[in-house]
Amino acid sequence: MFLDEEKLWKEYVQGKQTYVQLAEKYSCSAKTIKRKLDNYSVKIQAKTARKVIVLMDTTYWGRTFGVMLFKDAITKENLLKYYVKNETNALYIQGIEELKDKGFEIIAIVCDDRKGLLQSFRDIPVQMCQFHQKQIVIRYLTKNPKLQAGQELMNVVNLLTNTDKESFEGVLGLWYEKWKDFLNERSTNPLTNRTFYTHKKLRSAYRSLKNNLPWLFTWYDNIQLNIPNTTNAIDGHFADLKNKLRNHNGLILERKKKFITGFLKA
């Protein structure tokens, strides 16, 4: 029986069909399906150089294998990927430089808050993902803070994706004026007699907002560029990829990479 490898590959990657399911469908052995899929060469179309807004992020399977992806926010096309053991600023910078070398004009970047990354592209507007910022605050305060100051700061953070720069800065400033004495409260360690800030997590949550503020509203400062304020488009793509890969548990690394390459088309 003739098996169209390209059709088989599409059913495998896009249709969530396992080796066994495909074998049943085409009345052959799972080994035959596996051999056909191994023989298939994933075709990646050349990317057309143009103006792009780059969304970039990394997702992991376990602790030592991940994929770093660079995606165009305008067309939703995946432009470039790296397989990584861990993400580094150097690799993100390398990716941006590689895209430039290929002729892409990068008019903006959207990324998370990796230390030093936001400051790495001085000639390109950089938007920090507002969703990631919200997650940072939640890590410090939880979704349901017990302190009133924390509850009110969460209310401020919940405005982040629904307001403009001046309004957010104003509300954050009012929160700080109300709670600055509380933020600066200190306690004493009875054993060492040393003092420390009583509300460390609240201070850290506020400080993350204050420090990241220059990059949280780049979309607003460059409104004509239509920069997204989150990396949700890439995060959703990662979620879909992981969902499809769950149907193929146990793949050796090279087959997993081939699946990811075929899915991302980059």
N, C-alpha and C positions, 0 to 999 in steps of 0.2 A: 504493500500500500504506500502510495506517495504521500509524504507529509511536507507541507509547505512550512519551512522553518520560520519564515517571517510571520506568518499567521499564527503559528504555534507560540512564538515569542510574545506576540501581542496578547494572546489569551493568557499566557503565563504571568506577564507583568501587569497588564491592565485589568484582566478579567479575574484575577485572584485564583486561577486554576492551578492546582497542585500537580505534581508528576502523576500521582495515582488517578486523579480526576481526568487528566488529559489522556492517560493510557486507556481508561475505560471508554472515553469518548471516541478514540480512534482505534480501538480494538487492537492494542499492541501492549508491550510490556513497559513498565515504568523506566527500565534501563534504556529502552529505545528512545523514549521521550527525553530522558536526561542527556543521552548522547547527541540527539538532534539540537537541543538547546545549547549544549556545550559547543557544538559546531557553528552555531549562529554567531555572526559577527555584528555587534551593535554598531549601528550607523549614526554618527553624530554630524548633523548638518553644520556647515560653516556659519559662523555668526556674522551678521552684517554690521560693520562699524557705523556708529551713529551716536547721537546724544542719548545718554542714559542716566537714570537715577538708580544708584546701586543700593539694594538691600543686601546686607551680609550678616550671616550668622552661622553657627556650628551646632550640629546635633550629634549625639553619641549613642553607640550600642556598647554597653559595658564601659569600662574605664580607659581602655586603650585603643578604641577604634571609633573614629567619627568622620563626618564629612562637613567640610567648610564650603558654603555655597554663596555665590555672588549672583544676584537676580536683578533683572531690570524691572523697576516698579512701573514703568510706563507700559511696556508690552507684556509683562509677566513672563518673559523668556529667561530661562536660566542661562547665564553667560559663561560661567566658569566654576569648577569645583576642585577641591583638593581633598584627598584622603589624609587624615591626620591622626596622630596619637593624642595630641592636645593642641588647643588653639593658642596662638600667640599673636601679638600685635605685628610681629615681623611678617608672619604669613598673610595677614590681612593687607598689610602695606604691599607685599609682593603681588598679591592678587590685583590690587588697584593699579599697580605699575604695569602688570602684564596686560590688563585691559587697555591701558593707555597705549602700550606698545602695539597693540592690535588695531589701533585707530579709533577707539571709543573716546568720546568726549564726555567725561563724567561731570555732570552739572550739580550733583549732590549725592550724599551718602547717608543711609539710615542704618544705625547699628546699636548695639547695647553699650553698657557703661564700663567695659573692660578698662582697668586702670591704664591711663596713658593713651588709649586708642582714640578717644574723642579729639585729643590734641594733636594727633599724628598727621592730619591732612589740612595744613594751614591755608592752602590755596583752593580748597573745596568746601562748600557749606556742609556741615555735618549735623544731622538731626539724631539725638538720642531717642531710642524707642520709649515712648511714654508708658507703654504697658510694662516694660522692664523696670522703669522707675517706680511704678506702683508696686510691683512685686518686691522691690528692695525694701520699701517702707513696710509692707506686710510682713516681711521676714523679721523686721525689728519689733513691730507692734502687734502682730497677729491680725487676723481679719476683724476681731472683736476686742479692741483694747479695753482694759479695765479702768485705766486712768482717764479722767475727763479730758485732760490735755491731749492724750493719745486719740481719743474718740474725735475730738475736734480737728486734729491734724489729719486723720483719715478722711474726714469730711472735705477738707481742703484738697487732699490728693484725689478724691473722687471727682473733683472738678477738672482735673488736669486735661483729660481728653475732650472736654466739652466747653472750653472757654479760650479766651485769647490771652496773650502774654501779659498785658497790663493788668487785666482783671486778676489773673492768677498771682502775679507778683504782689498785687495789692492785698489780696486775701491772706497770702502767706505772711506778708509783713504785719498785718493786723494780728494774726495768730501769735507771731513772735513777740510783739509788744505786750500782748496779754499774758504770755506764759514765760517771758524771759527770766524772771526771778525764780520761777519754779524750775526752769531748765538749769539754772546755775546753783541750785541747792546742793550742798555737800554733806556727806556723812563721814564719820570717823571710824576707822578700824580700831576696835578696842585693844587688839593685840599689838599693833605696830604704832598706833596713835597717828597714822597717816590718814589724810582726808582723800575722798574720792567723790566724783559726781554721783548723786543719788539716782538720777534717772538717765543712766548711760544709753539705754536703747532708744529712748525718746530723743536724746541729743543726737544720736547717730542717724536716726530717721530724718530729723530736721536738717542736719548737716548734709546728708546726701542730696536732699532737695535743693538746698542753697548752693552747694558746689556744682551740681549738674544744671542749674538754671540757665547758664549761657547756651546750652545745647538742647534744651527741652522745647524751645519755640523757634528753632531755625526755620521750620515750615512757615511760621507767621512772619518772620523777618524777611523771608524770600517768597512771599505769597504768590508771585507770578510764576514760580517754578513748579507749583503743585506738588510739593514734597509730601509724602505720607508722614504721619506723625508716629507710626509704629512699624514694626517688622512683621505684622500679623500675616501678610501675604506669604512670607517665607516660612513662618512658624506653622501655618496651616498646611503648607506643602510638605513640610517635614512630618507632620502628624499623619497625613495621607500615606506617605511613603512607609512609615513604620507600621501603619495598619495593614498595608498590603504585604509587607515583609513577614508579618506575624503568621501569614498563611504558609510560609516556607521556612519554618524553624529548622535549625540544624544544618543550614547551608555552610559549606566551608567558606573561608574568607574570600577567595577569588570569585566564587559564584555569587557571593553577597555583593561584592564590588560590581560585578557585571550587571546584576539586577538593579543596583542603585544607579549605575551609569545609564542603563536603558530607561529607567523611570525618569531621571532628571534631564536626560538628553543634553548633558553638558560634560 
